[in-house]
Amino acid sequence: MTLFSALQTGVSGLGTNGLSMQVLGDNIANLNTVGFKGSRADFQDVLLQSIGTKGQIGAGSATARISQNFGQGSLETSTMRSDLAIDGKGFFVVKNNEGNSFYSRAGQFRLNNEGSLVSLDGLKLQGYETVGNGVLGNAVGDINISTEPVPGLATSEVVFTANLDASAATAATITSPPLDFTTITNEATFTSSTVVYDSLGVSHDVTTAFYKTGTNSWIQRSYIDAGEAGGTAGVPQEIFDATLNFTTAGALDTATSVTTATPVTFTGASAQTINFDLGIAANESGVLTQFDTPTSNVYDVDPNGNSSGDFVDFDISADGTINGIYSNGATLVLGKVVLATFRAQGNLNREGHNLYSATADSGEAVIGDADTGGRGSVHSFTLEGSNIDLEREFVSLIKSQKGYQASARLVSSVDDLLQELMQIV
């Protein structure tokens, strides 16, 4: 090896070790950068024969590539519900004003004055948009959190979960309509009440009476105040009745039980039919049983529909679904955050500002729901910290520093020899 080759070898060591320190310094500087993924300088040796010299003489080192480490960062709790973190694989998809897509693990999103969720640099978070009334579409676009009030929704079904006391006495009298609410209370074996809503979102009380008519046999009647539907105030108006038969095991006999819902038109509202889901039909989820208990009990009654309500807040579930929360207790789907994965994410192009862009080597983004297709889950009130291990970075930094110093000493030694040689010549 000539002195000039030795000099070149030392210079290559200065370059590679200097680059390593630059990469490590970048990692350390971004220790507290949300969603930051560390890099590593990968080097390879160089032989003189690769530049036309015979033999197996080394010629120093060269940079092969700068590798990205996409390992999971720690999840840290925050106080903002729009702070999002990905636990697992995937990237948030964001777009700039020109419509260019970028990918990020940094979930510091905030609502702008247009209702869009945007990153620190104003790029808009992408997800599935709704096509109306909380129904998600298939198109991916800017997520917009609508703060408009939710309109009233008419009740069409009331799901019942209840048990009727098998040892209750048979009802002595069941007066036929017209009758009054006092008579219903006095004659019924068991009564319960709930609230339903008309198409304007106005709430109406419903009284449901159960009458035991014989062994394992009951009837159910549900009433509203006729005054709320254009009739005489204080007079019960029947909107649902059922003949209920139970098996000797206490289960509802769905083959012989029969229900009838009567349409009702509340004042100023559209006509509606309210079905009481008791678990008779195959597609019903209600549960009605008859066992010996101290009293009959309704364990859960769940009417659909709602009154109108003002927007209060929103939350984001683990699958990325964004639900609006309203003053009437209703929730409405407003959108859904999507995640992107890549066949070769290590070949993504680093753009700065916590952003990456797709390249030919990374492949195109595969966009889909969180918690599906190998994608991670989305956590609200959470941020992903950098994946930098400070102790490991310092160890690597010391090694690179020693390598740089040694290469500098080699260059200095060769320079001294060259000067001595020039003096001799």
MOVEN-V551435 format. One record per residue. PHI is phi in degrees with one decimal (* if undefined). PSI is psi in radians with two decimals (none if undefined). OMEGA is omega in degrees with one decimal (NA if undefined). Layout:
phi = (PHI;PHI)
psi = (PSI;PSI)
omega = (OMEGA;OMEGA)
//
This chain:
phi = (*;-77.9;-61.7;-66.8;-66.8;-62.3;-63.0;-64.0;-63.4;-62.8;-63.0;-63.8;-64.3;-61.4;-66.3;-69.4;-69.6;-66.0;-63.8;-59.7;-65.4;-65.0;-64.6;-64.2;-62.8;-63.1;-60.7;-65.5;-63.7;-100.8;-54.4;-106.9;-83.9;-61.4;73.5;-70.9;-116.4;-69.4;-116.4;-142.7;-84.1;-104.3;-117.8;-143.0;-79.5;-125.6;-105.9;-61.1;-64.7;-70.5;-115.8;101.5;-96.3;-77.4;102.3;-105.7;-83.9;-73.9;-124.7;100.9;-131.7;-143.1;-79.6;-87.5;-171.7;-108.0;-90.9;-95.4;-102.1;-95.8;-63.1;-65.3;-90.1;-70.4;-95.0;-121.7;-70.3;-123.7;-108.3;-113.4;-70.1;-85.5;-77.1;-124.6;-134.2;-102.3;-102.7;124.1;-80.5;121.9;-135.1;-69.6;-104.1;-130.4;-130.9;-89.8;-66.1;-86.6;86.6;-82.0;-91.5;-133.9;-131.9;-149.4;-103.4;-83.6;-106.3;-83.9;-99.8;-138.5;-78.8;-94.2;-71.1;-97.6;86.6;-89.1;-84.9;-126.4;-79.8;-59.2;-97.3;84.6;-75.8;-89.4;-67.8;-103.4;-174.1;-75.2;-91.9;-90.9;-105.0;122.8;55.5;77.9;-94.9;-78.0;-94.3;-98.3;-81.6;-98.6;-156.5;-63.3;-77.5;-124.2;-92.4;-74.2;-102.8;-70.5;-66.5;-88.1;-74.4;-67.1;-130.7;-68.9;-73.9;-118.6;-153.1;-123.7;-87.9;-109.4;-127.3;-152.5;-127.8;-100.8;-65.7;-65.9;-94.2;-64.9;-72.3;-68.5;-61.6;-72.0;-139.8;-129.5;-72.2;-78.7;-60.9;-78.9;-147.2;-119.6;-66.6;-64.7;-62.5;-59.1;-62.3;-73.0;-91.3;-70.4;-68.4;-158.1;-127.3;-145.9;-134.1;-150.5;-119.3;-125.4;-125.1;-92.9;-69.1;-92.3;85.3;-78.2;-86.7;-139.2;-80.0;-123.9;-102.4;-111.9;-115.0;-112.2;-118.4;-81.5;-106.8;171.4;-62.5;61.6;-129.1;-141.7;-126.7;-123.0;-134.8;-118.2;-129.2;-116.4;-79.0;-58.1;-63.6;-87.3;-129.6;85.7;-101.6;-85.7;-61.2;88.1;-97.2;-67.3;-118.9;-74.9;-119.4;-161.7;-143.7;-147.4;-104.0;-116.1;-122.3;-118.2;-79.4;-69.0;-93.8;88.8;-89.8;-69.4;-81.6;-71.9;-75.6;-108.8;-79.2;-133.4;-126.1;-140.7;-103.8;-105.6;-57.8;-136.5;-122.5;-72.2;-55.3;83.1;-111.3;-79.0;-65.1;-146.9;-115.6;-111.7;-96.1;-98.6;-78.8;-108.6;89.0;-79.9;-76.2;-63.2;-94.3;-92.8;-110.4;-68.5;-133.6;-127.5;-127.9;-135.7;-128.8;-75.5;-134.8;-55.9;-145.8;-73.2;-142.5;-98.7;-87.6;-158.4;-135.6;-131.6;-81.1;-81.3;83.6;-166.4;-79.9;-70.0;-151.7;-86.0;-65.5;-111.7;-166.9;-143.7;-136.0;-128.0;-86.7;-64.1;-91.0;91.4;-70.0;-101.4;-111.3;-77.2;-113.5;-122.5;-65.2;-89.0;88.5;-77.8;-125.6;-142.8;-68.5;-109.8;163.2;-151.0;-68.8;-107.0;-122.7;-115.0;-124.4;-133.3;-64.1;-136.0;-64.1;-65.0;-101.7;-65.0;-93.0;-76.9;-105.0;83.9;57.5;64.7;-115.7;-130.2;-127.5;-74.6;-128.1;-62.7;-78.3;-81.3;86.1;-74.5;-67.8;-104.4;-101.6;-168.2;-72.8;-64.1;67.1;-135.3;59.0;82.5;-78.2;-78.1;-98.7;-104.1;-117.8;-85.3;57.1;-145.1;-127.6;-91.4;-74.4;-66.8;-98.1;-81.8;-96.8;-61.2;-61.5;-66.3;-63.6;-67.5;-61.3;-65.6;-64.6;-63.3;-62.3;-66.5;-62.0;-62.3;-62.4;-65.5;-62.4;-64.0;-65.0;-63.7;-64.5;-61.9;-60.6;-63.5;-63.9;-63.4;-61.8;-61.6;-64.6;-65.6;-63.9;-62.6;-63.6;-64.2;-68.1;-66.2;-68.8)
psi = (2.25;2.86;-0.62;-0.63;-0.71;-0.67;-0.75;-0.64;-0.77;-0.70;-0.70;-0.65;-0.68;-0.73;-0.85;-0.76;-0.58;-0.72;-0.69;-0.76;-0.59;-0.78;-0.78;-0.67;-0.68;-0.74;-0.83;-0.68;-0.49;0.40;-0.65;0.30;2.14;2.27;0.15;2.44;2.20;2.77;2.87;2.33;2.13;2.21;2.85;2.72;2.81;2.37;2.55;-0.54;-0.38;-0.28;0.43;0.01;2.40;2.69;3.08;0.67;2.25;2.62;0.45;-2.64;2.81;2.72;2.17;-0.82;2.93;1.94;2.49;2.38;1.86;0.48;2.74;2.34;2.90;2.56;2.21;2.29;2.43;-3.11;0.10;2.21;-0.35;-0.02;2.17;2.53;2.58;2.17;1.68;-2.77;2.72;2.90;2.57;2.54;2.20;2.70;2.53;-3.10;-0.35;-0.04;0.19;2.38;2.43;2.92;2.44;2.67;-0.10;2.05;0.57;1.35;2.58;2.70;2.30;-3.08;-0.12;-0.03;0.14;2.56;2.12;2.72;-3.10;-0.53;0.19;0.15;2.46;2.27;2.41;2.63;-3.10;2.32;2.78;2.65;0.19;2.44;0.67;0.19;2.17;2.40;-3.04;-0.16;2.41;2.24;-2.94;2.28;2.22;2.20;1.75;2.29;0.25;2.61;2.67;2.31;2.88;2.58;2.22;2.46;2.30;-0.24;2.47;2.01;2.19;2.36;1.93;2.83;2.31;2.32;2.03;-0.45;0.11;2.62;2.61;2.42;2.25;-0.66;2.42;1.69;2.38;2.61;2.68;2.54;-3.09;2.94;-0.53;-0.75;-0.72;-0.83;-0.70;-0.59;-0.49;2.54;-0.60;2.42;2.68;2.80;2.67;3.13;2.42;2.90;2.52;-3.06;-0.24;-0.05;0.15;2.36;2.59;2.41;2.44;2.24;2.18;2.19;2.35;2.25;2.18;2.15;-0.16;-3.03;2.10;0.36;2.35;2.82;2.64;2.40;2.35;2.35;2.60;2.97;2.08;-0.44;-0.36;-0.04;0.55;0.08;-2.73;2.19;2.43;-0.15;2.22;2.39;2.08;2.30;-0.13;2.41;2.69;2.52;2.08;2.21;2.45;2.61;2.98;-0.17;0.05;0.01;2.68;2.26;1.71;-0.33;-0.57;-0.18;2.46;2.43;2.65;2.14;2.32;2.17;2.56;2.53;1.82;2.66;2.13;-0.09;3.02;2.74;2.51;2.68;2.22;1.99;2.43;1.95;1.85;0.04;0.34;-0.88;2.74;-0.51;0.15;2.61;-0.07;2.78;2.12;2.16;2.95;1.77;2.80;1.91;2.83;-0.67;2.82;2.57;2.47;2.04;-0.49;2.40;2.15;1.64;2.43;-3.09;2.97;2.84;2.97;2.64;2.62;2.61;2.28;-0.85;-3.03;2.79;2.85;2.14;3.03;-0.42;0.13;-0.03;2.28;2.08;2.21;2.46;2.29;2.81;-0.33;0.09;-0.09;2.72;2.61;2.30;2.22;-0.19;-3.12;2.16;2.35;2.77;2.64;2.43;2.83;2.61;-0.65;1.32;-0.38;-0.24;0.20;2.64;2.17;2.16;-0.11;2.95;0.61;0.43;2.64;2.71;2.68;2.60;3.01;-0.59;-0.45;-0.43;2.89;2.69;2.38;1.92;2.37;-2.98;2.59;2.68;0.31;2.71;0.53;0.01;2.69;-3.13;2.77;2.30;2.19;2.85;0.52;2.53;2.55;2.13;3.03;2.76;0.46;2.21;1.81;-0.69;-0.77;-0.67;-0.71;-0.67;-0.79;-0.63;-0.71;-0.74;-0.76;-0.67;-0.79;-0.72;-0.72;-0.77;-0.74;-0.73;-0.69;-0.68;-0.68;-0.81;-0.75;-0.75;-0.79;-0.68;-0.73;-0.75;-0.69;-0.69;-0.75;-0.70;-0.72;-0.62;-0.65;-0.74;none)
omega = (178.1;177.9;-179.8;176.0;177.2;177.5;179.1;178.1;178.0;178.6;178.9;176.6;175.7;-178.3;-176.5;179.4;175.5;177.1;178.3;178.5;177.8;179.0;179.1;177.4;176.9;177.8;-177.7;179.6;-178.4;-179.8;-176.8;176.5;-177.3;175.6;-177.6;177.1;-175.7;178.5;177.4;177.1;179.0;-176.4;175.3;-178.2;179.7;176.8;177.7;-178.3;178.1;177.8;171.6;-179.8;-179.3;176.2;-177.0;-177.8;179.0;-179.6;177.6;-175.6;179.1;179.4;177.0;179.7;170.9;-175.8;174.9;175.3;-177.5;176.6;-177.5;171.6;179.6;178.5;-175.4;-178.1;176.7;-179.5;-177.8;-179.0;178.1;170.2;-174.9;175.9;176.9;175.2;-175.9;-176.6;173.2;179.6;168.0;177.6;178.4;179.8;174.8;-176.5;178.6;178.6;178.7;-177.4;174.2;-173.9;-172.7;171.3;-178.9;-173.6;179.4;-177.3;178.0;176.0;173.2;-175.3;176.1;-178.7;178.9;172.4;-174.8;177.8;179.4;-179.5;176.1;176.6;-171.7;177.9;-177.1;178.1;177.2;178.0;177.3;178.7;178.2;175.6;174.6;-179.6;-179.9;174.7;-179.6;-176.9;176.2;-179.3;178.9;175.8;179.8;179.0;-179.8;178.7;178.3;178.9;177.6;-178.7;175.9;-179.5;-176.3;175.7;175.9;-175.9;174.7;-178.0;-177.1;167.0;-172.7;172.8;177.2;-175.2;-177.1;-177.7;179.7;179.1;176.8;179.6;-176.5;-176.5;173.4;-175.7;177.9;176.9;0.2;178.6;-178.4;-175.9;177.9;178.7;178.8;-178.5;-177.3;-174.0;-174.5;174.3;-177.1;177.6;177.5;179.7;175.8;-180.0;172.4;-175.9;174.9;-174.1;175.9;-177.9;178.6;-178.7;179.2;178.2;176.6;175.4;179.0;-179.0;175.3;179.6;174.7;-175.4;-179.6;179.8;179.0;-178.2;-179.8;165.3;177.7;173.8;179.0;-172.3;166.7;173.6;-176.6;179.3;179.0;-179.7;175.8;-179.8;-178.6;-178.6;178.2;179.9;179.6;174.5;-176.2;178.3;-179.3;172.4;-176.8;168.6;-171.2;176.3;-177.6;177.1;178.3;175.9;176.7;-179.8;177.8;178.0;-174.1;-178.1;-175.2;178.3;-174.5;177.3;176.6;176.9;-179.4;-179.2;179.3;177.2;177.1;-175.0;177.3;-175.2;177.6;176.1;179.2;176.0;-176.8;178.7;175.3;-177.2;-179.1;-179.2;-178.8;-179.9;-175.8;-176.8;-178.5;-176.1;178.7;179.9;177.1;-178.0;175.7;177.1;-179.9;177.3;-179.2;176.6;171.5;-177.1;167.9;-177.0;178.5;174.1;-170.8;175.3;171.2;-174.6;-179.1;171.2;174.4;-177.8;177.9;176.8;180.0;-175.5;175.5;173.1;-177.0;-177.0;-175.1;178.4;176.5;-178.6;178.6;-178.9;172.4;179.5;-172.1;-173.3;179.2;-179.7;-179.9;171.8;-178.3;179.1;-178.1;-178.5;179.9;179.1;176.9;176.1;179.1;172.7;-177.9;177.6;-179.2;-175.3;178.2;179.8;174.5;179.1;179.6;-174.7;-172.7;-179.0;178.9;-175.2;172.8;174.4;-179.2;175.7;177.1;-178.3;178.9;-173.7;179.4;178.9;172.7;-172.0;179.4;-177.6;170.7;178.6;175.6;174.9;179.9;178.6;179.7;177.1;-178.5;179.6;174.6;-175.8;-175.0;173.0;176.5;176.7;177.0;179.4;-178.5;172.4;-171.5;179.8;179.7;179.8;179.9;176.8;179.1;179.8;178.2;178.6;179.9;177.8;178.1;177.8;179.6;179.8;179.8;178.6;177.7;177.9;177.8;179.7;179.9;-179.8;178.9;178.8;178.0;179.7;179.4;177.6;178.7;179.0;179.6;179.1;179.3;-179.3;NA)
//
